[in-house]
Amino acid sequence: MKATKYLMLIIAASTLLFSCGDSTNEDTPEIVVEENDSNFVWKTEQFADLKIVRYKINGFDKLTLKQKQLVYFLTQAGYAGRDIIWDQNYRHNLKIRRALENIVQNYNGDKDAEEWKNFMVYTKRVWFSAGIHHHYSMDKFTPEFSKDYFIGLMKETKTDLDNEVVEVIFNPEIDNKKVSLDPNKDLLLASASNFYGPDVTELEALDFYAAKIDTNDKEPISYGLNSKLIRGENGLEEKVWKSGGMYGEAIDEVTKWLTKAVNVAENDAQANALKLLIEYYNTGDLETWDKYNVAWVEATDGDIDYINSFIEVYNDPLGYRGSYETVIQMNDFEASERMAVVANNAQWFEDNSTIMPEHKKKEVVGVTYKVVEVAGESGDASPSTPIGVNLPNANWIRAKHGSKSVSLGSIINAYSKAGGSGMLAEFCYTEKEMEMEKEHGGIGDKMHTALHEVIGHASGQINEGVGTPKETLKNYASTLEEARADLVGLYYLMDPKLVEMGLISSLEVGKTAYDGYIRNGMMTQLMRLEPGAVIEEAHMRNRQLVAAWSMEKGAADNVVEKVTKDGKTYFVVNDYDKLRGIFGELLMEIQKIKSEGDYQAGKDLVENYGVQVDADLHAEVLERVSKLNIAPYGGFINPTLVPVTNDAGEITDVKVTYPDDFTEQMLDYAKNFSFLPDNN
């Protein structure tokens, strides 16, 4: 079960993504300010397909000294491991990053030249994606400057980079896809992510783990989560990410700060969980990882919490290996109290789901949900961040011990402060649809986030004797899981029970969410694709799958209608109640696929509905969006926590500052948190 890395950024597209209509460019960024936020600058710049935003840490000054120290130590631990995600994403990334940074810091030539500007855009795209592949499409970046110009920059700044690596940057045929999900190719040989040796095949890896995994084990460890699978002298072997092992130099820095955090933990449960995390980093033992996750999910007291380690498996085409990720968070008590009703009613949602009775959990345990203020992010969570997270991922831990769900409230707020409404005006069919989105879209997005994370990922159970989804559903597991969680949220958004619970004011909220989901799944998310591309990213596949399957299923009753007006295409929901029923039907089908481990049925769903793109519609969307100058992706500059010390070196306070320059922060991180060698 996956925490949501990119999902909520896109589910919230009807409000958050659709609100990026500022006319900006790199040279003359439009600064968005709010008087009631003391003219705080939310959006700092826009380049390529990206906008850079800042977020605030509200309430930090109300923490005790020990709590401030805890937050500081946890954020430092997160930054200490940031090199890891670069190496995980691609084996040459660290060498390339350091070459680019050396050029930026030492070039004294013409910085008004077009090629220099293009070089800086390329560099910032690499920083944003922690590597030379796009963070979302997974395609390798194409430099808009010449190879000769780059070689000239290297010579002028005394930058060393092997010819082989320079060729990688400029040759579009080499390692051009970070993660390939094309079933017609060997998934490992076609993917550039650095989780396997470059000559390890998909079949070899699957056979390696098939020999280890006992499908009857009711508490299976997460095989492969924290290692690289390589070809050794005696066959395939794992290089474990641990102290003294692969990534050991960075991991030792991480645990140094985690050890400091133990000493200022808010309570024994929190301290014990941190100790187990340190033990896991030191040993690489996956049974210790499970013990840590149980301790972490049961440590629910306190105002401070964190996510730290190798967690999400989206960057592994086989779904075994976890990307390094950290998020440090503070509880927003008022918002969390309002939303706790979702977690408190988890059993009601499970009992009233449309999934088959044998696939329902008889007892949903340990579900918690909080709205939080983010204090810092690193690894796979930064600069591009989730806005909702549900962990742990192990199904058996969730079933037996529960899960934690968080909504990153400060991130959501920052997104909303940094945009406008151009996409709504362009893609809503009627004024009423647009007005409904403006009135109800925000709460609809928040409720879908809550239902997706708290109820969706926590719902359902796998039949006894059926392996985990990464074993049974393989490269389709992530897409199907996100679709399943989405459908749970969609189904309940039109349930009167939400009104009764006081979570929404009326079913108009659900109708608005349905409009936005269909609009995004069928059309507007295509703005993220290059012409001629198919959909490969799991969340995009999920949304098109749900929307396209539902449209086809309701065709006889014209439940969702494709309409043309003034030469433009729109998708209109004509019957919300019937659409809800269709969502419930698809939810039952996908849960059945997961519970029974039906690979072929899962593959058919994804390939038939989630992958192919209507070329004419895609071209139309790109043309309509081009006039709006909208950046389809956004990411964040982290606040900086500055310790105040006395003459003895003891921390007496921690202050928050808000950097406003993305380049400056990236160079600062490179200087202060670079612990791995070029080759690992």
C-alpha positions, 0 to 999 in steps of 0.5 A, spaced: 500 500 500 503 506 497 503 513 501 501 518 496 507 521 493 504 525 487 497 523 487 494 529 491 497 534 487 493 532 481 487 530 485 486 537 487 487 539 480 480 542 480 483 547 485 490 547 486 493 545 479 487 549 475 489 556 479 496 557 476 494 562 471 499 567 472 503 570 466 510 569 469 517 567 466 524 566 469 526 573 467 520 577 470 517 573 475 510 575 478 510 575 486 504 574 489 502 577 496 497 577 501 496 583 506 493 578 511 500 574 510 504 580 511 506 580 504 509 574 504 512 572 497 508 565 496 511 564 488 518 566 487 519 564 480 517 560 474 521 556 468 520 550 464 514 547 466 515 548 473 513 554 479 517 555 485 513 556 491 514 557 499 510 555 505 510 557 512 511 554 518 505 556 522 505 556 530 513 554 530 514 560 535 509 556 540 513 550 541 517 549 547 525 549 546 525 541 546 520 541 541 523 546 537 530 542 538 526 536 536 524 539 529 531 542 528 534 535 529 529 531 525 530 536 519 537 536 519 537 528 519 532 529 513 537 533 509 543 529 511 541 523 506 539 527 500 544 525 496 541 518 496 535 520 492 540 523 487 544 516 486 537 512 487 534 516 481 540 514 476 547 512 477 550 518 474 546 523 477 551 525 483 557 527 478 552 531 473 549 535 479 556 536 482 559 538 475 553 543 474 553 546 481 561 547 480 559 551 473 554 555 476 558 557 482 565 559 478 562 561 471 564 569 470 562 569 462 556 572 459 550 571 463 545 574 458 547 570 453 541 565 451 545 559 452 547 561 459 539 562 460 538 555 457 543 552 461 540 555 468 533 552 466 536 545 465 540 546 471 534 548 475 530 542 472 535 537 474 535 540 481 528 540 482 527 532 479 534 530 483 536 528 477 536 528 469 530 525 468 523 529 469 520 527 476 513 526 473 514 523 466 520 520 467 523 522 461 530 525 460 531 532 459 533 535 453 538 540 454 537 547 450 544 548 449 549 545 445 554 540 447 560 544 445 557 550 449 557 545 455 564 543 454 566 550 453 563 552 460 567 546 463 573 548 461 572 555 463 570 553 470 575 547 471 569 542 471 571 535 470 566 530 467 567 524 464 566 524 456 561 518 457 557 522 462 557 528 457 554 523 452 549 521 457 546 528 457 546 530 450 544 523 447 537 522 447 538 514 446 542 513 452 538 511 459 532 516 456 527 513 461 528 513 469 522 508 470 519 504 464 512 501 465 512 498 458 510 491 458 513 490 451 520 491 454 524 488 459 522 493 465 529 493 468 533 494 462 528 499 459 529 503 466 535 508 468 533 508 475 539 505 480 536 500 484 539 494 479 545 493 476 545 495 469 545 488 466 540 485 471 534 483 467 526 483 470 526 475 469 532 474 474 530 479 479 523 476 479 526 469 480 531 472 485 525 474 490 520 468 488 525 464 491 525 468 498 518 469 498 513 465 502 506 467 500 503 463 506 507 468 511 502 472 514 507 477 516 512 478 510 518 482 510 519 487 505 524 484 501 528 488 497 526 495 500 533 497 502 538 494 497 540 494 490 540 488 486 547 487 483 550 481 479 556 479 484 561 473 483 556 468 485 550 470 482 545 476 484 546 479 491 544 485 494 548 491 496 544 493 503 543 501 504 546 501 511 551 504 516 558 500 513 554 498 507 551 502 500 550 509 502 553 508 509 557 515 509 550 519 508 546 514 513 551 515 518 550 523 518 542 521 518 543 517 524 547 522 528 541 527 528 536 522 529 540 520 535 540 527 538 532 527 536 532 521 541 534 525 547 529 531 546 523 526 544 516 528 546 515 521 550 518 514 551 514 511 545 516 516 540 523 515 543 523 508 542 521 508 535 526 513 533 531 508 536 528 502 532 529 507 526 537 508 528 537 500 529 534 499 522 539 504 519 545 501 522 543 494 521 539 494 514 535 488 518 528 488 515 525 485 521 527 491 525 524 495 519 517 492 521 518 493 528 520 500 527 513 501 523 509 498 528 512 502 534 512 508 529 504 507 527 503 506 535 506 512 537 500 517 536 501 522 542 505 528 541 505 534 537 511 532 532 512 527 527 516 525 521 517 520 515 524 518 514 527 512 510 526 508 504 519 508 503 515 509 496 516 504 491 514 508 485 521 509 482 522 501 482 518 498 476 518 492 480 515 495 486 520 493 491 525 498 492 524 504 497 526 511 495 529 515 500 524 520 503 523 525 509 517 529 511 517 533 518 511 535 521 507 539 527 500 538 528 495 543 526 490 541 532 484 545 530 484 542 523 486 535 525 480 535 530 475 537 525 477 532 520 478 526 526 471 524 524 473 521 518 478 516 522 473 515 527 468 512 523 473 508 519 469 502 520 462 505 518 466 506 511 468 499 511 462 496 512 458 500 507 463 499 501 461 496 495 466 491 495 465 484 496 463 482 503 469 477 503 474 482 501 472 487 507 476 488 513 472 485 519 475 490 524 479 496 522 484 498 527 489 504 529 487 509 523 489 516 525 488 522 521 492 529 522 492 535 518 499 538 519 504 544 518 510 542 514 517 544 517 522 541 512 522 535 507 527 532 503 529 526 498 523 524 494 518 529 498 522 535 495 522 540 492 516 536 489 511 534 495 505 530 496 500 533 500 497 527 503 500 521 506 498 514 509 503 509 512 506 504 513 505 501 506 506 493 509 499 491 508 499 486 514 502 492 519 496 496 517 491 490 518 494 488 525 496 495 528 493 501 523 496 506 519 497 514 520 494 519 515 496 526 514 494 532 510 500 537 509 495 543 510 501 548 510 503 545 503 496 545 500 495 553 503 501 555 499 499 552 493 492 556 493 496 562 495 500 562 489 495 562 483 489 564 479 483 561 476 485 561 468 484 553 467 477 553 470 475 559 465 478 555 459 475 548 461 469 548 465 463 547 460 458 552 464 459 558 468 455 554 473 460 549 473 466 554 474 462 557 480 461 550 483 468 549 483 470 556 486 465 555 492 466 547 493 472 545 490 477 547 496 473 542 501 471 537 496 479 536 495 480 536 502 475 531 503 477 527 497 484 527 500 482 525 507 477 519 504 483 517 499 488 516 505 484 514 511 479 510 508 481 508 501 488 505 503 486 502 509 480 499 506 479 491 504 484 485 505 487 480 501 485 473 500 489 468 505 495 465 501 495 471 496 501 474 495 503 482 496 500 486 490 508 487 488 508 480 487 501 479 484 500 485 480 507 487 479 508 493 475 500 495 475 500 495 483 501 502 484 496 504 479 491 499 481 492 501 488 491 509 487 485 507 483 482 503 488 483 509 494 481 514 489 474 510 488 473 510 495 473 517 496 469 518 490 464 513 492 463 517 499 463 524 496 456 523 494 454 519 500 449 523 505 452 520 511 458 526 510 453 531 510 450 528 517 457 527 519 458 535 518 464 534 513 461 537 507 455 542 507 451 539 501 452 534 496 454 539 491 461 538 494 461 531 491 458 533 485 463 539 484 468 533 485 465 529 480 466 534 475 473 536 477 475 528 477 472 527 470 475 533 467 482 532 469 482 524 468 479 525 461 482 531 459 486 537 463 492 532 466 494 531 458 497 538 459 503 534 462 505 530 456 509 531 450 505 530 443 505 523 441 506 520 448 502 515 452 501 515 459 506 512 464 506 515 470 502 511 475 497 516 478 496 519 471 494 512 469 489 511 475 485 517 473 484 516 466 483 509 467 477 511 472 474 516 468 475 513 461 472 506 464 466 510 468 464 514 461 464 507 457 460 504 462 455 509 463 455 510 455 448 507 454 445 512 459 449 518 457 452 519 464 458 522 462 458 526 455 463 529 451 461 535 448 463 540 443 462 548 444 465 553 439 470 548 437 472 546 444 471 539 447 468 539 454 466 533 459 460 534 462 457 529 468 449 528 466 447 524 472 451 524 478 447 518 482 449 513 476 456 516 476 457 514 483 454 507 482 459 506 477 465 508 481 462 503 486 462 498 481 469 499 479 471 499 486 469 492 487 472 490 481 479 493 483 478 490 490 477 483 487 483 484 483 487 486 489 484 481 493 485 475 489 492 477 485 489 477 478 494 480 474 491 479 467 485 482 469 489 488 472 493 489 466 487 489 462 484 494 466 490 499 466 492 497 459 485 498 456 483 504 459 489 508 463 495 508 458 493 510 451 492 518 449 487 521 444 492 524 440 487 529 437 484 531 444 491 531 447 493 536 441 487 541 443 489 541 450 496 543 449 494 548 444 488 551 449 493 551 455 499 554 451 495 561 451 495 561 459 502 560 460 501 555 466 506 551 469 503 544 470 508 542 476 510 546 482 515 545 488 517 548 494 523 552 497 524 549 504 524 554 510 531 554 514 531 553 521 537 557 525 539 554 532 541 560 537 546 557 541 549 560 548 557 560 549 557 553 551 554 551 544 547 549 547 541 550 543 537 556 547 532 557 541 531 555 534 529 561 529 525 560 522 527 564 516 524 563 509 529 563 503 526 566 497 532 563 492 531 556 489 538 556 486 541 559 493 538 553 497 540 548 492 547 550 492 547 551 500 544 544 500 550 541 496 555 545 500 552 542 507 549 536 506 553 532 501 556 526 504 556 521 498 562 519 493 560 520 486 560 513 485 556 508 490 
